[in-house]
Every structure is written in C-alpha cells, then in structure tokens.
Amino acid sequence: MVGDPKHLSDLTKIEADVRIVCRDCRYEDDWTVEALTRHLRLIGGNTTWSEITRYMTCSRFGCGSRRLKALVVPYARRQPNLKRRIGKYDEQLIGAAVGVLQDIVARSPGREVATLDLRFALLVVHRYIRDPEPIRELWERAGNAQRPAASGLQEPMAVIRYRLEQGGWLAPQVLPQDARRWVWDSPPPKGWLPRAGTIRQDN
Ligand SMILES: [Zn+2]
C-alpha cells in the first residue's frame, strides 16, 4: 500500500495493527483493527483513517492528551495495548532494578538501607531516566535512619517510576475502565459491578 490507508478496515487486507501514539507523553497503544473498531463505536468515533484519533484520549494515567496520531504497524508480535516495544534485555534489566528498589523502599521505614544492591539498582535506572535528581534524593534518604516519615523513600521512588513510564520503559498504569464497584447492600445500578463477595454467599 502506498501512502495512508483511507479506512480502518483497509488494514485487515495488509495484515496490520494500529498504533496510537501520544504526541505529548509518547505513550504508545497498540490495537487490533477489531478492538479499535469496537472502541470507536463505543465512544462515537469514526473509522475513516484521518478521523480515527479525533475522539480518543491518551490512556496513560495522568496524561489524557488529545494530541494523538495513528500509525500502521505490521501485525505486532506483542499483545495489543501494552507499553512500547523495548528490547528483552532492557526490559529484564529495568524490571529487576525496579523490583529491587521496591523491595528496599518497602522495608525502609525507620532503617538505614543504603546498601550495595540499592546502589546497583539506582545505577541501572540512571541509564534510562534523564533526571538524576530523584536518584540522588533516594540515595540520600536511604542513608539516614532518622529521616522523618514525611520524607520517606516512597516519594523519590514514585518520581523514578514516573520518569521510566514517561520514557516508555515501564508499562504505565492505564486509566481503569468499568472498574466501578457497588459497595452497598442494595442491587447495583446499571454499569456498576456487584458488591465484592456477594457471589460466593453459598460457601
Ligand atoms: Zn499521553
């Protein structure tokens, strides 16, 4: 095919998926043609190629930008609607580093945790985010057992996570859909999930 497709359904013929890219935060969302067609119908959108992103918003938590563009991608080897494609090596390295950081942050209250494994994990994430500030901050706080609860390690950790998400290195939290759960005894109204635990009454 030469140039842009005219209609979303054209992609089925050339065996391609759609990638919606946010021009503001660079988040990438991959969709199959069927899933995107369904979604557009739901939000009252249009499946003409040039109109696809008109009613869509960026689904990365905290962004919601409407400045999106649609790209044609060959049938993706990854599942639709995940973070942007990164190398397996980067993925494992970042996953391991973030895991180490989260463990240490979880057991940090009231303790000095400036250990060698923390330093190692911070050096790894330093390669992927362009902001040394939260890394320096976390390391400094880790070395001080007397830190007040208000200046805990969670705060710089959240910034590091956010920077990794911004760069597309880490899958961001996406806006929850259909997650409204009714918490009262009364029957749930339309569009709400029943109260948790009500299904297993007979056990
Ligand atoms: Zn965005």
Boltz pocket constraint, residues with backbone or C-beta under 6 A from the ligand:
constraints:
  - pocket:
      binder: B
      contacts: [[A, 22], [A, 23], [A, 24], [A, 25], [A, 26], [A, 27], [A, 58], [A, 59], [A, 60], [A, 63], [A, 64], [A, 65]]
      max_distance: 6.0
